[in-house]
């Protein structure tokens, strides 16, 4: 705005008691000795509490990527500060896993924004935002910014992606219950050995097994009379509750092959384990 100014950076800065009062003293010395009335402080990693204190005391400062406050020039420009990437946990979280499986299955999600991704996978936008943060921290993807939108940009694809994540993916199954009542393909797709029988030559099990999202268990239990079936009930069903919605990637009433693989790959039954490996053959991995 046509004004000269001094940007002051504090060496070995450590926020603490008396910080703002000390700066005011230094600011007055700079103004007097250099003859420049406008002095603002450069903050590289200022906590929000310090920034609020500076505003309350009308101390001009610049926090790159977060805020520019110059009360003398009536400037108060704020942007959401970039989040520092967190260290990823050993196992990939359910929402991030659901997104990765969808991509491996050939879903066209490249360059989709957070809202589009959330709607396609049936999750909250905030959950998808955290999932994208996680993939960036793992260097699997990078968000591409278009205005205020964050868009998915995968860094790994196909076999390279699968090899980098396969040991960090987890079974989506949280719990298995034996219930009585009717469950159709639309509300609870086939899972476990029932699904393996659809994808491979494994014989169908005597007791049907299906899957629902853990978040829908209470709702489903009401229709199942909320009671576990006895081992002799004719209409009993084994019901898996999953950490994410199995219907999202299910096809023709059967859970997707990659989630199925993750749910049975360590099954102690050799027949099931061998059938699980057959699920990967169509991908060429």
C-alpha positions in Angstrom: 0.0 0.0 0.0 2.9 2.3 -0.7 4.3 2.2 2.8 7.8 1.2 3.9 7.9 -1.5 6.6 10.3 -3.6 8.6 9.7 -7.4 9.0 11.3 -8.5 12.2 12.2 -12.2 12.8 13.0 -13.2 16.4 16.1 -15.5 16.6 15.7 -18.6 18.7 12.1 -17.6 19.4 10.3 -19.5 22.2 6.8 -18.3 23.1 6.4 -17.7 26.8 5.5 -15.2 29.4 6.2 -11.6 28.5 6.8 -12.4 24.8 4.4 -9.7 23.4 5.6 -7.1 25.9 9.2 -7.8 24.9 8.4 -7.3 21.2 6.6 -4.0 21.9 9.9 -2.7 23.4 12.0 -3.9 20.5 9.4 -2.5 18.0 9.8 1.0 19.6 13.6 0.8 19.3 13.4 -0.2 15.6 11.0 2.6 14.9 13.2 5.2 16.6 16.6 4.0 15.3 15.5 3.2 11.7 12.8 5.8 11.2 10.3 3.3 9.9 7.0 3.4 11.7 5.5 0.2 10.4 7.2 -2.9 12.0 5.6 -6.3 11.9 6.8 -9.6 13.4 7.4 -12.7 11.3 6.1 -15.8 13.0 7.1 -19.1 11.5 5.3 -21.5 13.9 3.2 -19.4 16.2 0.5 -21.2 18.2 -3.1 -19.9 17.8 -3.0 -18.5 21.4 0.0 -16.3 20.6 -1.7 -15.0 17.4 -4.9 -14.2 19.2 -2.8 -12.3 21.8 -1.1 -10.3 19.1 -4.4 -9.3 17.6 -5.8 -8.3 21.0 -2.7 -6.1 21.6 -2.8 -4.7 18.0 0.7 -6.0 17.2 1.3 -6.4 13.5 2.5 -9.9 12.4 2.9 -12.2 9.5 2.3 -16.0 9.9 2.9 -17.4 6.4 0.0 -19.6 5.2 -2.2 -18.5 8.2 -2.6 -14.8 8.7 -1.4 -11.3 8.0 -2.3 -8.7 10.6 -1.3 -5.0 10.2 -3.6 -2.9 12.3 -2.0 0.4 11.1 -3.0 -0.5 7.5 -6.4 -2.0 8.5 -5.3 -5.4 7.2 -6.4 -8.7 8.7 -6.1 -11.4 6.1 -6.6 -15.0 7.1 -6.3 -18.4 5.4 -6.7 -21.8 6.8 -3.2 -22.9 7.8 -1.9 -26.1 6.1 -2.0 -29.1 8.4 1.3 -30.7 9.1 1.2 -34.3 7.9 0.8 -36.8 10.7 2.8 -39.9 11.0 0.7 -42.7 9.6 -0.2 -45.7 11.7 1.0 -49.1 10.8 -2.5 -50.2 9.5 -4.5 -48.1 7.0 -7.7 -46.8 8.5 -11.1 -48.1 7.2 -12.1 -45.0 5.1 -8.7 -44.8 3.4 -8.8 -48.5 2.8 -12.2 -48.3 1.2 -10.9 -45.5 -1.1 -7.8 -47.5 -2.1 -9.9 -50.7 -2.7 -12.3 -48.7 -4.9 -9.3 -47.4 -7.0 -7.8 -50.9 -7.3 -11.1 -52.2 -8.5 -11.1 -49.6 -11.3 -13.4 -46.9 -10.0 -12.8 -43.6 -11.8 -11.9 -41.5 -8.8 -8.8 -39.7 -10.1 -9.1 -35.9 -9.8 -12.4 -36.2 -7.9 -12.9 -33.6 -5.1 -13.6 -34.4 -1.5 -17.4 -34.0 -1.9 -17.5 -36.3 -5.0 -15.3 -38.9 -3.2 -17.5 -38.8 -0.1 -20.7 -39.2 -2.1 -19.4 -42.1 -4.2 -18.2 -44.0 -1.1 -21.0 -43.1 1.2 -18.9 -41.4 3.9 -18.7 -38.0 5.5 -16.7 -35.3 3.8 -14.6 -34.8 7.0 -13.8 -38.6 7.0 -12.7 -38.4 3.4 -10.6 -35.3 4.1 -8.8 -37.3 6.9 -8.3 -40.3 4.5 -6.7 -38.0 1.9 -4.4 -36.6 4.6 -3.4 -40.2 5.5 -2.7 -41.1 1.9 -0.6 -38.0 1.5 1.4 -38.8 4.7 2.0 -42.3 3.3 3.1 -40.8 -0.1 0.4 -42.8 -1.9 -1.4 -39.8 -3.2 -1.1 -36.0 -3.3 -4.0 -33.6 -3.1 -4.3 -31.2 -6.1 -5.7 -27.8 -5.1 -8.1 -26.2 -7.4 -9.3 -23.0 -5.7 -10.6 -24.2 -2.4 -11.1 -27.7 -3.6 -8.8 -30.6 -2.8 -8.7 -33.2 -5.6 -7.3 -36.7 -5.5 -4.1 -37.3 -7.4 -2.8 -40.8 -7.0 1.0 -41.3 -7.1 0.8 -45.1 -7.2 -1.3 -47.4 -9.4 -2.1 -51.0 -10.0 0.4 -53.6 -8.8 2.7 -50.9 -7.5 -0.1 -49.6 -5.3 -1.1 -53.1 -4.2 2.4 -54.1 -3.2 2.9 -50.9 -1.2 -0.2 -51.4 0.9 -1.2 -55.0 1.0 0.5 -55.7 4.3 -1.1 -52.6 5.9 -4.6 -53.4 4.9 -6.8 -55.1 7.5 -9.8 -57.3 7.5 -13.0 -55.2 7.4 -14.7 -57.7 9.7 -15.2 -56.5 13.2 -17.5 -59.2 14.6 -19.5 -62.2 13.4 -23.0 -62.9 14.8 -25.3 -65.8 14.3 -28.8 -64.4 13.7 -32.2 -65.6 12.6 -34.3 -63.8 10.1 -34.3 -62.7 6.4 -31.4 -60.7 4.9 -31.5 -60.0 1.2 -28.7 -59.1 -1.2 -29.5 -55.4 -1.3 -29.3 -54.9 2.5 -26.6 -57.4 3.3 -24.4 -58.8 0.4 -23.0 -62.3 0.6 -19.6 -62.5 2.4 -17.1 -65.1 3.7 -17.4 -68.6 2.2 -20.8 -67.6 0.7 -19.1 -65.0 -1.4 -16.1 -67.2 -2.2 -18.5 -69.7 -3.7 -19.7 -67.0 -6.1 -16.1 -66.0 -7.2 -14.4 -69.5 -7.1 -15.1 -73.2 -7.3 -15.4 -73.5 -3.5 -18.7 -75.1 -2.5 -21.3 -72.9 -0.9 -21.4 -73.3 2.9 -24.4 -74.9 4.7 -25.0 -71.6 6.7 -25.3 -68.5 4.6 -22.9 -65.6 5.5 -23.6 -62.0 4.9 -22.1 -58.6 5.8 -23.4 -55.2 6.9 -21.7 -52.0 8.2 -21.2 -52.1 11.9 -22.9 -48.7 12.0 -26.1 -50.4 10.8 -26.1 -53.3 13.2 -28.6 -51.8 15.7 -31.0 -51.0 12.8 -30.6 -54.5 11.4 -31.0 -56.2 14.8 -34.5 -54.8 15.2 -35.6 -56.6 12.0 -33.9 -59.7 13.2 -35.8 -59.6 16.5 -32.4 -58.7 18.0 -31.7 -62.2 19.1 -29.0 -64.7 18.2 -30.1 -67.8 16.5 -29.5 -71.3 17.9 -27.2 -73.6 16.0 -30.3 -75.7 15.1 -32.5 -72.9 13.7 -33.3 -73.5 10.0 -33.2 -69.8 9.0 -30.0 -68.9 10.8 -27.4 -66.7 9.1 -23.8 -65.7 10.0 -23.7 -61.9 9.9 -20.4 -60.0 9.7 -20.3 -56.4 10.8 -17.7 -54.4 8.8 -15.7 -51.3 9.6 -17.0 -49.8 6.4 -20.1 -50.2 4.3 -19.9 -53.5 2.2 -22.7 -52.4 -0.1 -20.6 -49.6 -1.5 -18.4 -51.8 -3.7 -20.6 -54.9 -3.8 -21.8 -56.2 -7.1 -24.7 -58.5 -7.8 -25.3 -59.0 -4.0 -21.7 -60.1 -3.3 -19.0 -58.1 -1.5 -16.1 -56.9 -3.6 -13.3 -59.4 -4.1 -10.5 -57.4 -2.5 -12.4 -56.8 0.8 -13.3 -60.5 0.7 -9.7 -61.4 0.2 -8.7 -59.4 3.2 -11.4 -61.0 5.4 -10.4 -64.6 4.6 -6.7 -64.5 3.6 -5.6 -65.8 7.0 -8.4 -68.4 7.4 -7.1 -71.6 9.1 -9.1 -73.7 6.6 -6.7 -74.5 3.8 -9.5 -74.7 1.3 -10.6 -71.1 2.1 -7.1 -69.8 2.1 -6.4 -71.2 -1.4 -9.7 -69.9 -2.7 -8.8 -66.4 -1.3 -5.6 -66.4 -3.4 -7.7 -67.1 -6.5 -9.5 -63.8 -5.9 -6.3 -61.9 -6.9 -5.7 -63.8 -10.2 -7.9 -61.6 -12.4 -5.8 -58.5 -11.3 -2.6 -60.1 -12.5 -0.8 -59.5 -9.3 
